């Protein structure tokens, strides 16, 4: 821990922030709640953090007993997992997210959002009860991501899976938009209905799905009253 974060106070808030207030620390923990366990996944979903800083933050969190690392079958590779003290940060992240959405979200959707993070969020928020039990594939075409415009959500066996590659499944719904527009939709800044009316979100496919898209393609829980981070099993 840097001396800059030792407040020298007998205060639990100061003691907690001496660990958690370092840059990128809470974002790493956020990613672990969202399923990241590998170094490459942290880099994928947090492209703005340098490799050196990521390594340092992971090491600090491990030293503090907030996470643990476990060797994988691949030489020199590790997986990272939340310890009980890390899992206990779920309500903290929830409240920070709620506060940020309410008081600090001006200009948020103008900032960069990764297509991978957006697709993971959309996949996790799908209401599968509003879709039939048969397999369904949804293809997103992002007009502002020319290097890899096509991304997929494959739904089978009652679960939704995001994939950035075409696995050969028949596509039931095509959604063409931009990462920027879908980020605004995701955070409730632009309604899905309005985006469709403006033709900023184009739908093609089975009418049973396209007509009911607002029922099954949900937006961020932070736009509502009851968001929560749930620790992975």
ABEGO torsion letter per residue (X at the ends): XBAAABAGBBBAAAAAAAAAABBGAAAAAAAAAAGBABAAAAAAABAABBAAAAAAAAAAAAAAGABBBBBBABBGBBBBBBBAAAAAAAAAAAAAAAAAAAAAABGAAABBBBAAAAAAAAAAABBAAABBABBBBBBBBBAABAABABBBBBBBGGBBBBBABBAGBBBABBBBBBAAAAAAAAAGABBAAAAAAAGABBBBEBAAAAAAAAAABBBBAAABABBBBBBBX
